[in-house]
Amino acid sequence: MKLAVGLGNPGSEYEKTRHNAGQIILDFILGKVEWKDSSGTKLLFCKDSIGNKPIEYIKPMTFMNNSGVAVLYVKEKHKLKLEDIVVIYDDIDLPIGSVKLSFNRSSGGHNGLESVIKKLKSKEFVRIRIGICPITPTGKLKKPKGEKAILNFLLGEFKKEELVILKKESKKISEAIQMIFTEGKDKAMSLYNN
């Protein structure tokens, strides 16, 4: 069993927000699947397969800073190894339309990822970071300044044209997930980190 986790906040008011980029990407990858509620565990899940390997996609239904609870639950339930887990989340330090794969790194201040690291007691899992920051015409990041401005930006909704960009990126992310689980993270990182 493999596990792909899309980080975000629960509730319709957060569905299209930048902080929910991980869950939005899973929706683009999987299309109109029926997400099932895992009784009493605060997560939604959907099962599929990659090659002959079963994969479970999950959306934690806790708030972002408790995301690790759902990830640990599924890891222990299926006795997964850390290399069987991929976490997908928003990254304000990357421009919209960019995707970066990383492994064994700090949370970079992302509360959802920090929760996963704490619950798993390890950083040794693959992350797929989704760029959400707008850029200037010259290609510089237009990152908001100050804690309140950043929070408002993260909890603001994507513009329609930004969702189009994310949908386009979801194909690449889907391919990267498949490669991570079939041919290994190193090959995936060499191909999809450009």
N, C-alpha and C positions, 0 to 999 in steps of 0.2 A: 504493500500500500504506500502511495505517495500522497503528500499533502500540499495544496496550494492555498494560501491564506490571503484574502483581500481585506486590508484594514480600513476601518471607517467607524462612524458613529451610527447608532440605531435611530430609527424614526424618520418619517417622511420629510421632516424639515431639513434633514441633513443629506438626503439622497443625492442631490446634484451638486453638493459642495466640493470644493477643491480637496478638503481633508478626506473625502471619501473616494479619492481617485482609485485606490486599490480595489474597492468593491465595484466601482463603475467599470473598471477594466474586466473584472470577472463577468459582469453582465454582458459586456460586448463579446467576450470570448465564447461564452456559453449560449448566448441568445436567450430565447424565451423558455428557459428550463423552469421546472417547478422546484423552488428551494424548499427543502423540508426543515421543519423545526425539530431540533434535537431536544427531546423532552427534558426539561429541567436544567439544561446546560448553557442556555443563553448563546446559542449559535444556530445559524442556518447552514445547511449543507446540501451538496449535490454530488452524485458519484458518476464517474465516467472511466475511461481507460486511455492509456497512452501506450500504443503498441499492445503488448499483452499484460501491462502493469495496471492494476486498478489505481485510480487517483480520486481523492476526495477534495473537493473545493469547499472552503468554508468562509463564512462572513461572521466574525464575532458580533454578538448582539449586546455586548457590554459597551460602555463608552470607551473611547480610544485608549485612555490610560489604564484600562483593565483588559486589554486585548490578549495578554498572555494567558489569562485563565482558560479561554477556549482552546488556545493552541496547545497548552500543556495537557488539557483533558483529552484531546484527540491523539496527541503523541502517546500518552499512556494507554489509552483505550486500544490502539492498534499496535502498540509496542514499536513505534517508529524510531529510527535512528535520526540524528540531526541532519544527515545528508538527504533524508527523505522529505525535508521541509523547505518550501519556498514561501517567503513573505513578500507581498506586493503592497507598496505604499507610496504616498505623495512625498515629493521632495521639493521644497521651496527654493533650494539652491541650484536647481537644474531648470533650464528653459523649457517651456511647454513644447511638446513634440520630441523631447529627448528621453531616452531610457538608459539606465545604467544598472548593470548587474554587479553586485559586490558580495563579499564573503568575509566573515570573521572580523567585522569592523564595529566601531562604536555606534550608538544610536544616532549620533549627530544632533542630539536634542529633540528627536522625534519621540513623543510620549508613548505612542502605540508600540513602536519598536523597542523602546526601553522596557516596557512591560513584558514583552515577549522574551527579551534577553534575561530579565530577572526571573521569570517563571521557569524558563528552560535552564537557567544557571549556566548559560553558554552564549557565545556570539558566533559559534561555528555552524551557521546555516546560511543559505543563499537568500539574498534580498534582491528584489527588482524594484528599483527606485524610478518613480514616474515624475518627470519634470512638470511643474505646474506654474512656473513663474513666467509672466509676460516679458517680452524683450523689446528693446528700442529698435528703430530701423537699422541702427548700426550693429545690432546683435548683442548689446549689453543687457544684463538682467535689470528689470524694473522691480526690484524687491522692495516691499514696503518697509518703512523705518519705524522702529519702536514696537514694543510688545503688543500694545493694543491694536495697532495698525496691522501687524502680522496676524493676530488672532482673527480680526475682522476679515482679512483676506482669505485665510484658511477656511473660515466658515461661510464665506461668500460663494455663490453659485458660479459654476463655469458658464461662460458665454457660449452661445450656440456654435460659433466657429471653433471654440476650444474643444468642445465635445466631438466635433468632426475630426479634429487632430487626434484626440484620444482614441477614437474608434479606429482610425488608420493605424495608430501605434499598437492597438490590441492584437493585430495579426502577428506583428513581430514578437510581441510578448508571449503569445500562445506558442509560437515556434520555439522561442527561447526556453519556455517551461518544458516543452517536449524534449528538447535537446539536453537540458539539465538532467532529466530523469532517464534518458535513454543512453546518452553518450558522455554525460558528466559535466560538471560545472565549468571546468577549465576550457573545454571546447566551446561551450555556450558563451563564456565571457570573452573569448578571443573573437568570436563571430559577431556578437551583439553589442559589444562596447566599442562603438566607433565614433 
